[in-house]
Amino acid sequence: MMKTVQELMIDIAGKAKARRLAMNLTQEGLALRSGVSFGTIKLFERSGKISLESLLKIAIALGSSEEFETLFSTPQAIPRSLEEILSQPKVRKRGSIK
């Protein structure tokens, strides 16, 4: 069953708080490290409400920004057969000009 927007917001806030605590950071410490105000962090952890910019700053400060890089990536098709794999054009991995 899909979660509601509110449930996702609360889940993300809970995970961020757990990560903060695992790093032994206070809300004030995270505010200093991320550049996001203490009040914003407090509201986020309580309600899940936050701007995307502030969420990204917090994710970077907590070492969790790599998850955002793949958030909307297009999944690559998995070849169905050996013939399909062999028929795919080879992609150059290096340039030839020095």
Residue frames as a rotation matrix with the C-alpha (Angstrom) as fourth column:
MET 1
0.578 0.816 0.000 0.00
0.816 -0.578 0.000 0.00
0.000 0.000 -1.000 0.00
MET 2
-0.163 -0.630 0.759 1.33
0.570 -0.688 -0.449 3.43
0.805 0.359 0.472 -0.93
LYS 3
-0.354 -0.043 -0.934 2.02
0.882 -0.347 -0.318 5.86
-0.311 -0.937 0.161 1.86
THR 4
0.779 0.601 0.175 0.39
0.625 -0.764 -0.158 9.26
0.039 0.232 -0.972 2.00
VAL 5
0.259 -0.670 0.696 2.44
0.166 -0.679 -0.715 12.43
0.951 0.301 -0.065 1.61
GLN 6
0.526 -0.002 0.850 2.13
-0.748 -0.478 0.461 13.08
0.406 -0.878 -0.253 5.34
GLU 7
0.946 -0.173 0.275 3.33
-0.005 0.840 0.543 9.55
-0.325 -0.515 0.793 6.19
LEU 8
0.529 -0.790 0.309 6.33
0.722 0.228 -0.653 9.95
0.446 0.569 0.691 3.88
MET 9
0.297 -0.386 0.874 7.19
-0.259 -0.913 -0.316 13.30
0.919 -0.132 -0.371 5.44
ILE 10
0.713 0.031 0.700 7.08
-0.701 0.052 0.712 11.84
-0.014 -0.998 0.059 8.96
ASP 11
0.901 -0.395 0.179 9.11
0.390 0.919 0.063 8.79
-0.189 0.013 0.982 7.88
ILE 12
0.362 -0.796 0.485 11.83
0.511 -0.265 -0.817 10.94
0.779 0.544 0.311 6.29
ALA 13
0.337 -0.190 0.922 11.96
-0.616 -0.785 0.063 13.21
0.712 -0.589 -0.382 9.34
GLY 14
0.888 0.042 0.457 12.22
-0.402 0.553 0.730 10.18
-0.222 -0.832 0.509 11.63
LYS 15
0.733 -0.659 0.166 15.08
0.671 0.664 -0.329 8.73
0.106 0.352 0.930 9.59
ALA 16
0.225 -0.647 0.729 16.91
0.113 -0.726 -0.679 12.07
0.968 0.235 -0.090 9.60
LYS 17
0.542 0.026 0.840 16.49
-0.770 -0.384 0.509 12.34
0.336 -0.923 -0.189 13.38
ALA 18
0.953 -0.192 0.235 17.73
0.067 0.887 0.456 8.78
-0.296 -0.419 0.858 13.88
ARG 19
0.487 -0.813 0.320 20.77
0.688 0.132 -0.714 9.52
0.538 0.568 0.623 11.70
ARG 20
0.280 -0.335 0.900 21.43
-0.362 -0.905 -0.224 12.73
0.889 -0.264 -0.374 13.66
LEU 21
0.732 0.068 0.678 21.27
-0.679 0.149 0.719 10.87
-0.052 -0.987 0.155 16.97
ALA 22
0.889 -0.439 0.128 23.47
0.448 0.893 -0.044 8.04
-0.095 0.097 0.991 15.64
MET 23
0.191 -0.831 0.522 26.06
0.533 -0.359 -0.766 10.72
0.824 0.425 0.375 14.82
ASN 24
-0.028 -0.114 -0.993 25.65
0.994 -0.106 -0.015 12.04
-0.103 -0.988 0.117 18.39
LEU 25
-0.840 -0.181 0.512 24.56
0.319 -0.928 0.195 15.47
0.439 0.327 0.837 17.12
THR 26
-0.435 0.731 -0.526 22.14
0.467 -0.316 -0.826 17.78
-0.770 -0.605 -0.204 18.86
GLN 27
0.528 0.664 0.529 19.61
0.831 -0.276 -0.483 19.76
-0.175 0.695 -0.698 16.85
GLU 28
0.829 -0.286 -0.481 21.79
-0.203 -0.955 0.219 22.81
-0.522 -0.084 -0.849 17.49
GLY 29
-0.186 -0.959 0.214 24.86
-0.145 0.243 0.959 20.95
-0.972 0.147 -0.184 16.25
LEU 30
-0.179 0.214 0.960 23.05
0.878 0.476 0.057 19.90
-0.444 0.853 -0.273 13.08
ALA 31
0.859 0.506 -0.071 21.92
0.442 -0.805 -0.396 23.50
-0.258 0.309 -0.915 12.59
LEU 32
0.444 -0.780 -0.441 25.53
-0.453 -0.620 0.641 24.71
-0.773 -0.085 -0.628 12.76
ARG 33
-0.439 -0.668 0.601 26.82
0.114 0.622 0.774 21.92
-0.891 0.409 -0.197 10.52
SER 34
-0.202 0.465 0.862 24.06
0.919 0.395 0.002 22.27
-0.339 0.792 -0.507 7.88
GLY 35
-0.992 -0.124 0.032 23.38
0.128 -0.946 0.299 26.00
-0.007 0.300 0.954 7.84
VAL 36
-0.197 0.980 0.028 19.67
0.287 0.030 0.957 25.30
0.938 0.196 -0.287 8.50
SER 37
-0.325 0.064 0.944 18.16
-0.709 -0.677 -0.198 27.16
0.626 -0.733 0.266 11.45
PHE 38
-0.993 -0.050 0.108 17.50
-0.115 0.630 -0.768 25.37
-0.030 -0.775 -0.631 14.73
GLY 39
-0.338 0.941 0.017 13.79
-0.559 -0.186 -0.808 26.23
-0.757 -0.283 0.589 14.46
THR 40
0.151 0.344 -0.927 13.54
-0.973 0.217 -0.078 24.68
0.174 0.913 0.368 11.00
ILE 41
-0.653 -0.463 -0.600 15.21
-0.355 0.886 -0.297 21.47
0.669 0.019 -0.743 12.19
LYS 42
-0.897 0.362 0.253 12.95
-0.175 0.234 -0.956 21.32
-0.406 -0.902 -0.147 15.24
LEU 43
0.016 0.949 -0.316 9.82
-0.802 -0.176 -0.570 21.78
-0.597 0.263 0.758 13.09
PHE 44
-0.059 -0.124 -0.991 11.06
-0.861 0.508 -0.012 19.23
0.505 0.852 -0.136 10.54
GLU 45
-0.889 -0.350 -0.294 11.70
-0.174 0.854 -0.491 16.53
0.423 -0.385 -0.820 13.14
ARG 46
-0.731 0.664 0.158 8.31
-0.165 0.052 -0.985 17.15
-0.662 -0.746 0.072 14.73
SER 47
0.226 0.951 -0.210 6.12
-0.356 -0.120 -0.927 17.52
-0.907 0.284 0.312 11.62
GLY 48
-0.009 -0.307 0.952 8.15
0.747 0.631 0.210 16.54
-0.665 0.713 0.224 8.57
LYS 49
0.889 0.398 0.229 7.63
0.450 -0.658 -0.604 19.99
-0.090 0.640 -0.763 7.04
ILE 50
0.055 -0.916 -0.397 10.72
0.204 -0.379 0.903 21.45
-0.977 -0.131 0.166 5.36
SER 51
0.650 0.063 -0.758 11.82
-0.665 -0.436 -0.607 23.06
-0.368 0.898 -0.241 2.09
LEU 52
0.945 -0.326 0.034 13.72
0.290 0.783 -0.550 20.96
0.153 0.530 0.834 -0.42
GLU 53
0.336 -0.864 0.375 16.77
-0.224 -0.460 -0.859 23.21
0.915 0.204 -0.348 -0.08
SER 54
0.117 -0.257 0.959 16.87
-0.985 -0.155 0.079 22.76
0.128 -0.954 -0.271 3.70
LEU 55
0.863 0.235 0.447 16.29
-0.308 0.946 0.098 19.02
-0.400 -0.222 0.889 3.40
LEU 56
0.785 -0.619 -0.024 19.24
0.269 0.376 -0.887 18.74
0.558 0.690 0.461 1.00
LYS 57
0.101 -0.754 0.649 21.47
-0.624 -0.556 -0.549 20.76
0.775 -0.349 -0.527 3.35
ILE 58
0.358 0.104 0.928 20.54
-0.882 0.363 0.300 18.44
-0.306 -0.926 0.222 6.22
ALA 59
0.989 0.030 0.144 21.12
0.021 0.942 -0.335 15.36
-0.146 0.335 0.931 4.06
ILE 60
0.478 -0.875 0.082 24.59
-0.018 -0.103 -0.995 16.61
0.878 0.474 -0.065 3.11
ALA 61
-0.007 -0.469 0.883 25.44
-0.894 -0.392 -0.216 17.37
0.447 -0.791 -0.417 6.74
LEU 62
0.417 0.254 0.873 24.30
-0.713 0.686 0.141 13.87
-0.563 -0.681 0.467 7.74
GLY 63
-0.640 -0.768 -0.022 26.19
-0.586 0.470 0.660 12.19
-0.496 0.436 -0.751 4.88
SER 64
-0.296 0.641 0.708 23.01
0.383 0.759 -0.527 11.03
-0.875 0.115 -0.470 3.15
SER 65
-0.011 0.330 -0.944 22.90
-0.594 -0.761 -0.260 13.13
-0.804 0.558 0.205 -0.01
GLU 66
-0.881 -0.425 -0.209 23.73
-0.408 0.459 0.789 10.28
-0.239 0.780 -0.578 -2.41
GLU 67
-0.528 0.760 0.380 20.18
0.600 0.650 -0.466 8.92
-0.601 -0.018 -0.799 -2.12
PHE 68
0.298 0.657 -0.693 18.87
-0.044 -0.715 -0.697 12.09
-0.954 0.238 -0.184 -3.78
GLU 69
-0.444 -0.584 -0.680 21.12
-0.693 -0.258 0.673 11.59
-0.568 0.770 -0.290 -6.80
THR 70
-0.995 0.074 -0.063 19.21
0.021 0.796 0.605 8.45
0.095 0.601 -0.794 -7.82
LEU 71
-0.591 0.807 -0.014 15.75
-0.115 -0.101 -0.988 9.59
-0.799 -0.582 0.152 -6.74
PHE 72
0.489 0.832 -0.262 14.24
-0.356 -0.084 -0.931 10.03
-0.796 0.548 0.256 -10.21
SER 73
-0.542 -0.764 -0.349 16.79
-0.668 0.140 0.731 8.16
-0.509 0.630 -0.587 -12.32
THR 74
0.413 0.652 -0.635 15.55
-0.906 0.365 -0.215 6.13
0.091 0.664 0.742 -15.25
PRO 75
0.290 -0.312 0.905 15.97
-0.334 0.853 0.401 2.41
-0.897 -0.418 0.143 -14.66
GLN 76
-0.453 -0.503 -0.736 18.04
-0.877 0.102 0.470 0.70
-0.161 0.858 -0.487 -17.30
ALA 77
0.642 0.708 -0.295 16.35
-0.760 0.640 -0.116 -2.11
0.107 0.299 0.948 -19.17
ILE 78
-0.115 -0.619 0.777 17.66
-0.565 0.684 0.462 -5.54
-0.817 -0.385 -0.428 -18.26
PRO 79
-0.449 -0.079 -0.890 18.47
-0.866 0.284 0.412 -7.59
0.220 0.955 -0.196 -21.37
ARG 80
0.478 0.774 0.415 16.18
-0.827 0.556 -0.084 -10.59
-0.296 -0.302 0.906 -21.71
SER 81
0.953 -0.139 0.268 18.56
0.207 0.947 -0.246 -12.89
-0.220 0.290 0.931 -23.55
LEU 82
0.063 -0.998 0.031 22.18
0.450 0.056 0.891 -13.47
-0.891 -0.042 0.452 -24.49
GLU 83
-0.119 -0.034 0.992 21.34
0.990 -0.080 0.116 -12.48
0.075 0.996 0.043 -28.07
GLU 84
0.821 0.487 0.299 20.04
0.452 -0.873 0.180 -9.14
0.349 -0.013 -0.937 -26.86
ILE 85
0.685 -0.648 -0.334 23.24
0.096 -0.374 0.922 -8.53
-0.722 -0.664 -0.194 -24.88
LEU 86
-0.218 -0.843 0.491 25.45
0.635 0.259 0.728 -9.42
-0.741 0.471 0.479 -27.83
SER 87
0.073 0.323 0.944 23.46
0.965 -0.262 0.015 -7.26
0.252 0.909 -0.331 -30.25
GLN 88
0.864 0.226 -0.449 23.91
0.382 -0.875 0.296 -4.09
-0.326 -0.428 -0.843 -28.14
PRO 89
0.647 -0.661 0.380 26.44
0.129 -0.396 -0.909 -1.65
0.751 0.637 -0.171 -29.60
LYS 90
0.116 -0.706 -0.699 29.75
0.981 0.193 -0.031 -1.40
0.157 -0.681 0.715 -27.74
VAL 91
0.969 0.181 0.170 30.25
0.138 -0.962 0.237 1.84
0.207 -0.206 -0.957 -25.87
ARG 92
0.110 -0.983 0.147 33.72
0.301 -0.108 -0.948 3.39
0.947 0.149 0.284 -25.92
LYS 93
0.742 0.123 -0.659 35.17
0.664 0.002 0.748 3.73
0.093 -0.992 -0.081 -22.45
ARG 94
0.037 -0.784 -0.619 38.15
0.485 -0.527 0.697 5.93
-0.873 -0.327 0.361 -23.39
GLY 95
0.839 0.130 -0.528 39.00
-0.324 -0.660 -0.678 8.57
-0.436 0.740 -0.511 -25.86
SER 96
0.617 -0.631 0.471 41.63
0.757 0.639 -0.135 7.92
-0.216 0.439 0.872 -28.52
ILE 97
0.521 -0.423 0.741 42.99
0.247 -0.756 -0.606 11.47
0.817 0.499 -0.289 -28.91
LYS 98
0.108 -0.594 -0.797 45.99
0.991 0.128 0.038 12.39
0.079 -0.794 0.603 -26.74
